[in-house]
Amino acid sequence: MQDASKAIYGIIGNPVKHSLSPIMHNTAFKELDVNAEYRLFPLEEFELVDFFKELKSDQCPIFGLNVTVPYKEKVMGYMDSFSPLAQKLGAVNTIMINKERKLIGYNTDAPGFISHLTELNFNPEGKRIAILGSGGSCRAILGTLCMLPERPESIRIYNRTTSRLNDLIKDLGERIDLSIVEMVYSVDDLNIELADLLINTTSVGLKPEDPILVEEDMLHASLLVYDLIYRPKATELLRMAQDRGAQTANGLNMLFYQGVLSFQRWANMELPEEIKTKMLNAIERALDSD
Ligand SMILES: NC(=O)c1ccc[n+]([C@@H]2O[C@H](COP(=O)([O-])OP(=O)(O)OC[C@H]3O[C@@H](n4cnc5c(N)ncnc54)[C@H](OP(=O)(O)O)[C@@H]3O)[C@@H](O)[C@H]2O)c1
């Protein structure tokens, strides 16, 4: 039987079935003894209009959502308002639905990524950064690196589809100073050999049959290689980087930090440290059991 008083939260995207967000958020609900559940909402693009129409209904039990691939930019058009950061970045990964059923869009990917870099003791100030990709997560990462008060020295960025990269730079450039950013048209021109940080924001590496985007000899011991992918735990890129003596990180802690920030938005409270630790432990265990 459906429990009418249960509040529903969840993640929309396509695909969503491998998401660790339900484990993380349901751990917090359980620990806080809250009558709420976080669910997966796999949606095809044509289903978005009806889904967002339903969200507006007073009877709808959904009060918060995360947004993942490939809808972080597309959902912008359904929001009633945005946080200043989501507005600047042009990407939403967290939606809060208030009592009047108004939809407010936030971006917690960007601060989540920066929190993880800080945990890794990597300060982007004055650094040379290379980025692969131009999708929704890249938008948040590129934008936030360029908005730091102490900025990197340079950011080189490459994407398989040049027109998408052009559109990203043109759109972000209307609101954010991208003078440190250079678009390049091949992986060779990323100058990874001279970089301090390489970030993979593409979905390449999710599947075993995916191509390898960089040559092993471009990677080196003074590089941090950051792959947003966390499942598998170590993509082929991270394995190659480890072999070359580079520092490596997957995106699990970014997922954790952005999830904590999303939860705090929905609950309008600061999560106690012990609950955060339980959320992180829950997703680490889930990944270890793969
Ligand atoms: N750790 C976290 O918290 C976190 C947060 C956000 C995202 N992520 C992960 O980051 C990845 C990207 O997410 P997103 O939202 O940015 O996705 P997206 O908007 O769909 O963008 C996908 C990107 O991957 C590129 N790509 C896909 N297949 C490729 C291939 N075969 N060769 C070269 N490039 C390819 C695309 O290039 P084209 O433009 O050429 O198609 C595009 O740049 C996903 O794996 C997601 O799970 C992790």
PDBQT file of the ligand as one rigid body, heavy atoms in Angstrom, charges set to zero:
ROOT
HETATM    1  N1  LIG A 301      31.160  12.024  -9.863  1.00  0.00    +0.000 N 
HETATM    2  C1  LIG A 301      30.112  12.778 -10.000  1.00  0.00    +0.000 C 
HETATM    3  O1  LIG A 301      29.531  13.293  -9.038  1.00  0.00    +0.000 OA
HETATM    4  C2  LIG A 301      29.609  13.065 -11.379  1.00  0.00    +0.000 A 
HETATM    5  C3  LIG A 301      28.810  14.193 -11.609  1.00  0.00    +0.000 A 
HETATM    6  C4  LIG A 301      28.394  14.419 -12.908  1.00  0.00    +0.000 A 
HETATM    7  C5  LIG A 301      28.721  13.552 -13.930  1.00  0.00    +0.000 A 
HETATM    8  N2  LIG A 301      29.491  12.461 -13.660  1.00  0.00    +0.000 N 
HETATM    9  C6  LIG A 301      29.881  11.560 -14.756  1.00  0.00    +0.000 C 
HETATM   10  O2  LIG A 301      30.472  12.329 -15.776  1.00  0.00    +0.000 OA
HETATM   11  C7  LIG A 301      30.190  11.762 -17.058  1.00  0.00    +0.000 C 
HETATM   12  C8  LIG A 301      29.652  12.818 -18.001  1.00  0.00    +0.000 C 
HETATM   13  O3  LIG A 301      28.444  13.364 -17.507  1.00  0.00    +0.000 OA
HETATM   14  P1  LIG A 301      27.695  14.554 -18.274  1.00  0.00    +0.000 P 
HETATM   15  O4  LIG A 301      26.494  14.889 -17.470  1.00  0.00    +0.000 OA
HETATM   16  O5  LIG A 301      28.659  15.626 -18.605  1.00  0.00    +0.000 OA
HETATM   17  O6  LIG A 301      27.281  13.799 -19.629  1.00  0.00    +0.000 OA
HETATM   18  P2  LIG A 301      26.856  14.407 -21.042  1.00  0.00    +0.000 P 
HETATM   19  O7  LIG A 301      26.276  15.772 -20.876  1.00  0.00    +0.000 OA
HETATM   20  O8  LIG A 301      26.027  13.370 -21.707  1.00  0.00    +0.000 OA
HETATM   21  O9  LIG A 301      28.261  14.575 -21.839  1.00  0.00    +0.000 OA
HETATM   22  C9  LIG A 301      28.978  13.437 -22.246  1.00  0.00    +0.000 C 
HETATM   23  C10 LIG A 301      30.367  13.856 -22.744  1.00  0.00    +0.000 C 
HETATM   24  O10 LIG A 301      31.082  12.643 -23.063  1.00  0.00    +0.000 OA
HETATM   25  C11 LIG A 301      31.570  12.736 -24.409  1.00  0.00    +0.000 C 
HETATM   26  N3  LIG A 301      31.629  11.410 -25.030  1.00  0.00    +0.000 N 
HETATM   27  C12 LIG A 301      30.697  10.421 -24.930  1.00  0.00    +0.000 A 
HETATM   28  N4  LIG A 301      31.105   9.337 -25.645  1.00  0.00    +0.000 NA
HETATM   29  C13 LIG A 301      32.292   9.665 -26.210  1.00  0.00    +0.000 A 
HETATM   30  C14 LIG A 301      33.227   8.969 -27.042  1.00  0.00    +0.000 A 
HETATM   31  N5  LIG A 301      32.988   7.710 -27.444  1.00  0.00    +0.000 N 
HETATM   32  N6  LIG A 301      34.369   9.590 -27.411  1.00  0.00    +0.000 NA
HETATM   33  C15 LIG A 301      34.627  10.857 -26.977  1.00  0.00    +0.000 A 
HETATM   34  N7  LIG A 301      33.788  11.576 -26.194  1.00  0.00    +0.000 NA
HETATM   35  C16 LIG A 301      32.636  10.994 -25.807  1.00  0.00    +0.000 A 
HETATM   36  C17 LIG A 301      30.584  13.641 -25.100  1.00  0.00    +0.000 C 
HETATM   37  O11 LIG A 301      31.186  14.134 -26.268  1.00  0.00    +0.000 OA
HETATM   38  P3  LIG A 301      30.281  14.573 -27.536  1.00  0.00    +0.000 P 
HETATM   39  O12 LIG A 301      29.831  15.973 -27.247  1.00  0.00    +0.000 OA
HETATM   40  O13 LIG A 301      31.225  14.471 -28.669  1.00  0.00    +0.000 OA
HETATM   41  O14 LIG A 301      29.138  13.587 -27.635  1.00  0.00    +0.000 OA
HETATM   42  C18 LIG A 301      30.366  14.696 -24.003  1.00  0.00    +0.000 C 
HETATM   43  O15 LIG A 301      31.455  15.592 -23.974  1.00  0.00    +0.000 OA
HETATM   44  C19 LIG A 301      29.196  10.630 -16.797  1.00  0.00    +0.000 C 
HETATM   45  O16 LIG A 301      29.903   9.421 -16.808  1.00  0.00    +0.000 OA
HETATM   46  C20 LIG A 301      28.654  10.912 -15.408  1.00  0.00    +0.000 C 
HETATM   47  O17 LIG A 301      28.290   9.716 -14.737  1.00  0.00    +0.000 OA
HETATM   48  C21 LIG A 301      29.941  12.205 -12.410  1.00  0.00    +0.000 A 
ENDROOT
TORSDOF 0
